Amino acid sequence: MLVLCLCMVCASASPTQPEGHKVAAENCQYRGKHFKTSFKVEGEPVVLRCPQVRYWLGASARPHVNMTWHKNDSAPVAPGKDGPRVWVQDGALWLVPAVQGDSGTYICTVRNASYCDEMSIELRVFENTEASLPVVSYPQILTFATTGSLVCPELSEFTTNKADMKIQWYKDSVLLDEDNEKFSSVRGTARLLIHNVSAADAGSYRCALAFGRRGRRYTVTRHIQLRVNRKQEETIPVIISPHQTILASLGSTLAIPCKVFLGAGTHSTTMLWWMANNTSVDSAYQDGRVREGQRLEYSENNENYIEVPLIFDPVIRKDLTTDFKCVVHNTLSFQMLHTTVKEAASFSWGIALAPLSLLVLVLGGIWMHRRYKHRTGKAYGLTALRTGHQDFQSYPSKIKEIK
């Protein structure tokens, strides 16, 4: 018994492994592949950041996070290992320089004492030739006749001191003169300003940043494909409806469209909305009985229109004393149009039947007049017949006298 008790005491005193750690060690949750594939060129430094780091930002409940990397089924690269070409530093995987053989799927494992998850990212390293430019280029867009800026992307790993950052810009492999009126590089940033953008500015650009590591110098380059869009013109909008007064029956559903003419102007910079007694419709009618309908944008005969209806479901007497306004606004103009709802005259059978009654009276009068004339004519005929009959009786005597 004494030996048994001692065994139980020892067992209870020995530390037990946390259940969460056991689960993490045996089963690491896989979050899937990152949506973005990293396209790079050989001979340049490449840095891969752990894709799921964003899930851990601010996760104070998960301290002492450990990050490891491995490519497919190869052995992991230990954190802090300073290899000759591949190493992990601050949770990021460095390949300096990258070679085409580095292409593949890389898995980052994030682990602490009670949790473990994994996420993969795809890397493709291409030969540094003109043929690979369409794949490794970053598309960017500027607007015609404006001042815009190109951004040399994904340089944060190589710009620890932004004040000394010096980026060289090329267009179609020709070094740009940054002291002219067309191009200017913004010091301390990765931006190139292009003044008065024209269609000729579209094309291929390259930005280059010098980077040193272990006494060796590398060049980090990014290729940019610039597209120039036409500037969207703005015009003064014109409200062409509704009318000042809208007739409606109480209890009915009503939709009042506010239609705005833009001509050749753009829809995107023009705002259109309704107000009720100097208040937004949503605030004035929180129950939704009166609300704005869906905004419509359309073109007719190459001219642009926008339309927002005001919907009543139903119309009540309170609406008859409310001042409704259709408001349109863009950078060139601010306009509003007032409209009121009035009760339509109710339907009356007496008014509707009045013309019919008059018609009946007229037809009745005509019928009575004709009947009266008919009876008068008949009486005259009878009198004439009687008179003729008496004359006819004297004819034989006259005939006999003639004989």
C-alpha positions in Angstrom: 0.0 0.0 0.0 2.8 2.4 0.8 4.5 1.8 -2.5 1.1 2.3 -4.3 0.6 5.6 -2.6 4.1 6.8 -3.4 3.4 6.0 -7.1 0.2 8.0 -7.1 1.9 11.0 -5.5 4.7 10.9 -8.0 2.3 10.7 -10.8 0.2 13.6 -9.6 3.4 15.7 -9.0 4.9 15.2 -12.4 4.1 18.0 -15.0 1.6 17.1 -17.7 1.9 18.2 -21.3 -0.7 20.7 -22.3 -3.4 19.2 -24.5 -3.2 22.1 -26.9 0.5 21.6 -27.4 0.0 17.9 -28.1 -2.6 18.8 -30.7 -0.4 21.4 -32.3 2.5 18.9 -32.4 0.4 16.2 -34.0 -2.0 18.2 -36.2 -1.1 21.6 -37.7 -4.1 23.4 -39.3 -3.6 24.2 -43.0 -5.1 27.5 -44.1 -4.6 26.9 -47.9 -2.6 28.5 -50.6 -2.2 32.3 -50.7 -4.2 33.8 -53.6 -1.2 35.8 -55.0 1.7 34.0 -56.8 5.0 35.8 -56.6 6.7 36.3 -59.9 10.4 37.3 -59.8 13.5 37.2 -62.1 16.7 35.3 -61.3 19.8 37.1 -60.1 17.9 39.4 -57.7 17.1 39.2 -54.0 13.6 37.7 -53.2 11.9 37.9 -49.9 8.8 35.9 -49.0 6.6 37.0 -46.1 4.5 34.5 -44.2 1.0 34.8 -45.8 -0.9 34.2 -42.6 1.0 36.9 -40.6 -2.0 39.2 -40.9 -4.1 36.8 -38.8 -1.6 37.1 -36.0 -1.2 40.9 -35.9 -2.2 42.2 -32.5 -2.6 38.6 -31.2 -1.2 39.3 -27.7 -2.9 36.1 -26.5 -0.4 34.2 -28.7 3.0 35.2 -27.6 6.4 33.6 -28.5 5.3 32.8 -32.1 7.8 30.7 -34.0 7.9 30.7 -37.8 9.5 28.1 -40.0 9.7 27.7 -43.8 10.1 24.6 -46.0 9.8 24.1 -49.7 7.4 21.2 -50.6 8.7 18.2 -48.7 12.2 19.5 -48.1 13.7 20.1 -44.7 12.6 23.3 -43.0 14.9 26.3 -42.9 15.5 27.1 -39.2 14.7 30.6 -37.9 17.9 32.7 -37.6 19.9 30.3 -39.7 22.3 32.4 -41.7 22.9 30.2 -44.7 25.0 31.1 -47.7 22.0 31.9 -50.0 18.7 31.0 -48.2 17.8 32.0 -44.6 14.9 33.1 -42.4 15.1 36.5 -40.8 12.2 38.0 -38.7 9.9 35.4 -40.0 10.6 36.1 -43.7 12.4 33.8 -46.1 15.3 35.3 -48.0 16.7 33.9 -51.3 19.8 36.0 -52.2 20.0 35.8 -55.1 17.1 33.8 -56.5 17.6 31.2 -59.2 15.1 29.5 -61.5 15.4 26.3 -59.4 13.8 28.2 -56.4 10.5 28.0 -58.2 7.9 26.0 -56.3 5.5 26.0 -53.4 6.8 27.3 -50.0 5.0 26.5 -46.7 5.2 28.8 -43.7 4.4 27.2 -40.3 3.4 29.5 -37.5 3.5 27.9 -34.1 3.3 28.7 -30.4 2.8 26.6 -27.2 -0.9 25.8 -28.0 -1.5 26.5 -31.6 -0.1 25.7 -35.1 -1.2 26.7 -38.6 0.3 26.5 -42.1 -0.2 28.4 -45.3 1.6 28.1 -48.7 2.7 30.6 -51.3 3.7 30.0 -54.9 7.0 31.4 -56.2 8.0 31.5 -59.9 11.5 32.7 -60.8 12.0 33.5 -64.5 15.0 34.1 -66.6 15.8 37.8 -66.8 14.9 38.4 -70.5 12.5 40.5 -72.5 10.3 37.5 -73.0 9.5 37.3 -69.2 8.5 41.0 -68.9 4.7 40.5 -69.5 4.7 38.0 -66.6 6.7 39.9 -64.1 5.4 43.4 -64.9 3.1 45.4 -62.5 0.1 47.1 -64.3 -0.5 50.7 -63.4 -2.9 53.3 -64.8 -2.7 57.1 -65.1 -5.3 59.6 -66.5 -4.7 61.7 -69.6 -3.9 65.4 -69.1 -3.2 65.1 -65.3 -0.2 64.8 -63.1 0.1 61.2 -61.9 2.7 59.0 -60.2 4.2 55.6 -60.8 5.1 53.5 -57.7 8.0 51.1 -57.6 6.3 48.3 -55.7 7.3 45.8 -53.0 10.5 47.5 -51.8 9.9 47.6 -48.1 12.3 44.8 -47.3 15.2 46.6 -49.0 14.6 50.2 -47.8 15.5 50.3 -44.2 16.6 54.0 -44.5 14.2 55.8 -46.8 15.9 59.1 -46.5 18.9 57.7 -48.4 16.7 55.7 -50.9 17.7 56.3 -54.4 15.7 54.8 -57.2 16.6 55.1 -60.9 13.8 55.1 -63.4 13.9 53.9 -67.0 11.4 54.0 -69.9 11.9 51.5 -72.6 15.4 50.8 -71.2 16.4 54.5 -71.4 17.4 56.3 -68.2 15.0 59.1 -67.5 16.3 62.6 -66.8 14.6 63.5 -63.6 15.5 67.2 -63.7 13.2 67.9 -66.7 9.7 69.3 -66.6 8.1 65.9 -67.5 9.5 63.5 -64.9 10.5 64.0 -61.3 11.4 61.5 -58.7 10.1 62.2 -55.2 13.0 61.9 -52.8 12.5 59.5 -49.9 9.7 57.7 -51.7 9.3 55.1 -54.4 7.3 57.4 -56.6 8.0 59.0 -60.0 5.8 62.0 -60.9 4.7 62.4 -64.5 3.4 65.8 -65.4 0.7 66.4 -68.0 0.3 62.8 -68.8 -0.1 62.1 -72.5 -0.8 59.0 -74.6 2.9 58.9 -75.5 3.7 58.2 -71.8 2.2 54.8 -71.9 4.5 51.8 -72.1 7.1 49.9 -70.2 9.0 51.4 -67.2 11.6 49.9 -64.9 12.7 51.1 -61.5 16.0 50.0 -60.0 17.2 50.1 -56.3 20.7 49.2 -55.2 20.9 46.8 -52.3 23.9 45.5 -50.3 24.3 42.3 -48.4 27.4 40.8 -46.9 29.6 43.1 -48.9 28.0 42.2 -52.2 25.8 44.6 -54.2 22.6 43.6 -55.8 20.0 45.5 -57.9 16.3 45.1 -57.1 14.2 45.9 -60.2 10.5 46.2 -60.8 8.9 46.4 -64.2 5.8 48.5 -64.7 3.4 48.5 -67.6 1.7 51.9 -67.8 -1.7 52.5 -69.4 -3.1 56.0 -70.0 -6.9 56.4 -69.8 -8.8 59.3 -71.2 -9.9 61.9 -68.7 -13.5 61.7 -67.8 -15.2 65.0 -68.6 -17.6 66.6 -66.2 -20.6 68.7 -67.3 -23.1 70.8 -65.5 -26.0 68.5 -64.7 -29.6 69.6 -65.5 -32.6 68.3 -63.6 -35.4 67.6 -66.2 -38.0 66.0 -64.0 -40.1 65.9 -61.8 -42.8 68.5 -62.3 -43.5 71.0 -59.5 -46.8 69.3 -58.6 -47.5 65.6 -58.6 -51.1 64.4 -58.3 -51.7 61.2 -56.3 -54.6 59.4 -54.5 -54.3 58.8 -50.8 -53.5 55.2 -50.1 -51.9 54.6 -53.5 -48.3 53.7 -54.3 -46.4 56.4 -56.0 -42.9 56.7 -57.7 -41.6 60.2 -58.6 -38.5 59.9 -60.8 -35.8 62.6 -60.5 -34.1 62.5 -64.0 -30.8 64.4 -64.6 -29.3 65.1 -68.0 -25.5 65.0 -68.1 -24.8 65.2 -71.8 -21.3 63.7 -72.4 -20.4 64.0 -68.7 -19.5 61.1 -66.5 -21.9 59.3 -64.1 -19.3 58.5 -61.5 -18.6 62.0 -60.1 -22.3 63.1 -60.0 -24.3 62.6 -56.9 -28.1 62.5 -56.9 -30.4 62.2 -53.9 -33.8 63.3 -52.4 -34.6 65.4 -49.4 -37.8 65.9 -47.4 -38.2 69.2 -45.5 -34.4 69.8 -45.6 -33.7 66.3 -44.2 -32.5 63.2 -45.9 -35.3 60.8 -46.8 -33.7 58.0 -44.7 -33.8 60.2 -41.6 -37.2 61.6 -42.2 -38.8 58.2 -42.9 -37.0 55.7 -40.8 -39.9 53.2 -41.2 -39.1 53.1 -45.0 -42.6 54.1 -46.1 -41.0 56.7 -48.3 -37.6 55.8 -49.7 -35.2 56.3 -52.5 -35.3 53.7 -55.3 -32.3 52.2 -57.1 -30.0 54.7 -59.0 -30.2 54.2 -62.7 -27.4 55.2 -65.1 -28.0 55.0 -68.8 -27.4 56.6 -72.2 -29.8 57.7 -74.9 -28.5 58.8 -78.3 -24.9 59.0 -76.9 -26.1 61.3 -74.0 -25.9 60.3 -70.4 -28.6 60.4 -67.8 -29.0 59.4 -64.2 -32.2 58.8 -62.4 -33.3 58.2 -58.7 -37.0 57.6 -58.0 -38.7 58.6 -54.7 -41.1 55.8 -53.8 -44.2 56.2 -51.6 -45.8 53.1 -50.2 -48.5 54.3 -49.7 -49.2 58.1 -50.0 -50.8 59.5 -46.8 -52.2 63.0 -46.0 -48.9 64.0 -44.2 -47.1 63.8 -47.6 -49.3 66.6 -49.0 -47.7 69.2 -46.7 -44.1 68.0 -47.1 -41.5 69.8 -49.3 -39.6 67.2 -51.4 -36.4 68.2 -53.2 -34.4 66.5 -55.8 -30.7 67.4 -55.3 -27.8 66.9 -57.8 -24.2 67.8 -57.2 -20.8 67.5 -58.9 -17.6 69.6 -58.9 -19.2 72.1 -61.3 -22.7 72.6 -60.0 -25.2 72.2 -57.2 -28.9 72.2 -58.1 -32.2 71.3 -56.5 -35.8 71.1 -57.7 -38.8 71.3 -55.4 -41.9 69.2 -55.9 -45.1 68.7 -53.9 -47.7 66.0 -53.8 -51.3 67.0 -54.2 -54.4 64.9 -53.8 -56.1 64.0 -57.1 -59.8 64.7 -57.4 -61.8 61.7 -56.3 -64.0 59.9 -58.9 -67.8 61.0 -58.8 -70.5 59.0 -60.5 -72.7 62.1 -60.6 -70.1 64.0 -62.6 -69.4 61.0 -64.8 -73.1 60.4 -65.5 -74.0 64.1 -66.1 -73.2 64.0 -69.9 -75.1 60.7 -70.2 -78.1 62.2 -68.5 -78.0 65.2 -70.8 -77.8 62.9 -73.8 -80.9 61.0 -72.6 -82.8 64.2 -72.1 -81.9 65.4 -75.6 -82.8 62.1 -77.2 -86.0 62.0 -75.2 -87.0 65.5 -76.3 -86.3 64.6 -80.0 -88.4 61.4 -79.7 -91.3 63.3 -78.0 -91.2 66.0 -80.7 -91.3 63.4 -83.5 -94.1 61.5 -81.8 -96.1 64.8 -81.5 -95.7 65.6 -85.1 -96.6 62.1 -86.1 -99.8 62.2 -84.1 -100.8 65.7 -85.6 -100.2 64.4 -89.1 -102.4 61.4 -88.5 -105.3 63.5 -87.2 -105.1 65.7 -90.4 -105.2 62.6 -92.6 -108.3 61.3 -90.9 -110.2 64.6 -91.4 -109.2 64.7 -95.1 -110.5 61.1 -95.6 -113.9 62.0 -94.1 -114.2 65.1 -96.3 -113.3 63.1 -99.4 -115.8 60.4 -98.7 -118.7 62.9 -98.7 -117.7 64.4 -102.0 -117.4 61.0 -103.5 -121.1 60.3 -102.8 -122.2 63.1 -105.2 -120.1 62.0 -108.1 -122.6 59.4 -109.4 -125.4 61.9 -109.7 -123.2 64.2 -111.7 -122.2 61.4 -114.0 -125.7 60.5 -114.6 -126.6 64.0 -115.5 -123.7 64.1 -118.0 -125.1 61.0 -119.6 
